[in-house]
Amino acid sequence: MTTLLQPPAAPVLEQDTARPARRLPKLWRILGYLTLGVAAVAVLLPFYWMVMSSLKTNNEVFAIPVRWITTDPVWSNYADIWRKSEMTTWLGNTVFLSAVVTLLQVFTGSFAAYGFSKVRFPGRDVLFLAYIGTLAVPWQSYMVPQFVMMTKLQLTDTLWSIVALQAFGALGVFMMKQFYETIPDELIDAARIDGMSEFGIYRRVMLPLSKPALASLTLITLVTTWNDYMGPLLYLRSPDLWTVQLGLKSFISQYNAEYALIMTGSVLSVLPIVVIFLAGQRYFVEGVATTGLKG
C-alpha cells in the first residue's frame, strides 16, 4: 500500500509574503534618492545659471528663451571686472572682516559657552536664557539705536564698526554649549583637582575636544560675514571700505546695468566660500550632528 505525501505549502506562502516586504523599503529608498536628486538640481540650478551668465554679454543674460549653454563664452569678462572695478580692494576688505569677525566670534562664543556649561555660578541658567533670547529679537528693531551708539563712538565709516557689532554672537554660544554638554563633568573635575585653572581647562581640554563644533561655528560665521550686505551698507560709506557685496552694486547705474559683470563678480565672491566649505565639509557635518546632543 503506497501513501502519498503532500509537500508542505507553508514555505511557499512565507516566500510569497516576504517579497512585497522586501520591495517596499527598496521602493522608498529609490523615491528618497529621486527626491534628493530633484532638490539638488533645484538648489544648484541658480548657481549654474550664474556661472553661465558670467560668460555672456549683457544682452544675452536675460535673453528669451534662456540659453542654458553658452556656445560662445566671453572669457574677457573675468579680465574686465578687475580693470573696470576695485575688485582687489573689495575682496581685501571682505577677507579682513570675515577673518577678524570669525576669529573673535569663535573665541568669545566658545569661551562663554564653557562658562555657561561647566562653571557653576548664581544666575547662570537665567543669564543664559536671557542671552539666547536675543536671537528672537530682529535686528531691525534695534538697528537705529545701534547706529546712534556707533556714531557717538566715532566708529562709523570704519571697518571696526562691523567688527565691534559682530564680534559676539548668541548663536555661537548656543552651539558650543550644546557640544560642551556632551563632555563628561568628571573630566573637568579631574583637571581642577590637578590644579589646572579654568582658562587652562578651556584651552587644553575643551578646545582640543571640540574641533568639529569649532569647525561648524567657523564656517557658519565666515559665510554669514562674507555675505553680509545690510551692515556694510549702513556703516561703510567710503568706496575704499566697500566689501564685495557693496561693490557689485556699482555696476548698476541710473540708466544701465552691466549684468554680465555682476554675474562675474558674484562667481568670484562665491568661489572662496565654496572652496572653504568643500574643504571643511566633513567637520561641518560632524559638528552640526553633535551640537544637537546632550550628555
Secondary structure, DSSP 8 states (H G I E B T S, - for coil): ---------HHHHHHHHHHHHHHHHHHHHHHHHHHHHHHHHHHHHHHHHHHHHTTS-HHHHT-SS--SS-SS--TTHHHHHHHHS-HHHHHHHHHHHHHHHHHHHHHHHHHHHHHHHH---TTHHHHHHHHHHGGGS-GGGSHHHHHHHHHHTT-TTSHHHHHHHHS--HHHHHHHHHHHTTS-HHHHHHHHHTT--HHHHIIIIIHHHTHHHHHHHHHHHHHHHHT--HHHHHH--SGGG--HHHHGGGGB-SS-B-HHHHHHHHHHHHHHHHHHHHHTHHHHHHHHHHTT---
